[in-house]
Amino acid sequence: MTTPLKNVIMAVDGVTEVFPARNLWQRLPARAASVLQRQGTETEDAALVDVRDRDGRTEVTVRVGVSSDARTPDVVRGVAAAIRKHFAPADVSATVTVARIAPADPVPAGSQDA
């Protein structure tokens, strides 16, 4: 379910990447438990967008990278609108966090003029 949602988020102008919805320290206990129970590790996409049902309301949490050329507030609003449209007509709450702001075309290391 999260792969189509990830694609919807990546289609928003100014989004450069999608990061795991929860920080590493929040994911470690579940990872440890899955290793101990010898279950397969969760897929990368499963951790990227956190979708939960809370009393009939869908809550979506996502962390994104934003291009430094884009207006960050507009990108965040665009991501939230895309999430709500993806789940329409359901009642949806979207939490969008910007994890990184980076140039759209980063300069490769070592290629800067001295």
N, C-alpha and C positions, 0 to 999 in steps of 0.2 A: 504494500500500500504506500510506502514512503517514497519509492522510486518515482512514480508519477508526480507526487507532491514536490519532490526535490526538483524535478524538471520544471514544474510550474514556478517555483521560486527562482530557479536559475534563469528563467525567461524574463524576469523583471529587469528592466534597464538599470544598470549600475551595480547589479549583484555580480561579484566575481567568483565566489565560492560559497559552499555551505559547510559549516563545521558541525561536529557532534553537538546535539542540543544540550547535553550535560557535560560539565567539565570532567576531566580524567578522574579526579578524586571521587566524584559522584558515581562514576561507572565502575570503579575498581571492585567494590564488593560483589556486584552481579557477575563480573568477569571471573572472579575467584571462585564463586559458587558454581559457575558453569564448568570450569576446569575440574573442580573437585567431583562433580557429578558426571564427568566425562561426556557432557553434552557438547555438541559443536559450538564454537564461539559464534556470537551473534554477527550477522552480516553488518558491513559498514553502513549500508543505507538504513538499517533498523535503528541505528543510534543517531542518525543525522537529524531527523525530525521527530520530535516527541509528540504523539497524539494520544490524548486521554479523554475518556468520557466521564464527566463529573455531573451527576444528577441531571442527565439529559442534555447537558451543554458540552460541546466539543471544545477542548482546550489544546491548542497547538503551540509548541515552543520550538523556536529555531534560532540558530546563531549564524550570521552571514558575514561575508567579506564584502566591502563596498569599494568601488573605484574612487580614487581621490578626485577624479574629474566630475563625479556625480554629487548632487546635493544629498547628503546622508538622510536628512529628515524625509525627503521625497521618496528615497529608496525604501526606507522603513515603512512608510505609509503604503507604498506600492506592494511590498511583500505582504503586509497585513491584508490589503484588499484582494490580492491574488489568492491567498489562503481562504478568505471568506467566500470568494467566488467558487473556488474548487469544491468546497463543502456545501454550497448553497443547495437547498434552502435551510439547512441546519443552523441552529444557534451556535456561533463559533466565537471563541475568544482567542486572539493571536498575540503571543509574546514574541517580539522580534528584538534580538540583541545584535549589535554590531560588534564582532570579534576582531575585525581588522579593517583598516582603511589603507589601501595600497594603490600605487600608480596603476593605471590601466595597462600600460606596457612597461613593466619593470626593466631596468637596465641590468643586463647580466653582470655578475661580479667579474671584476678585472677588465672590463671593457671601457671604463671611464678614462678620459684623457688626463694625463698627469700635469 
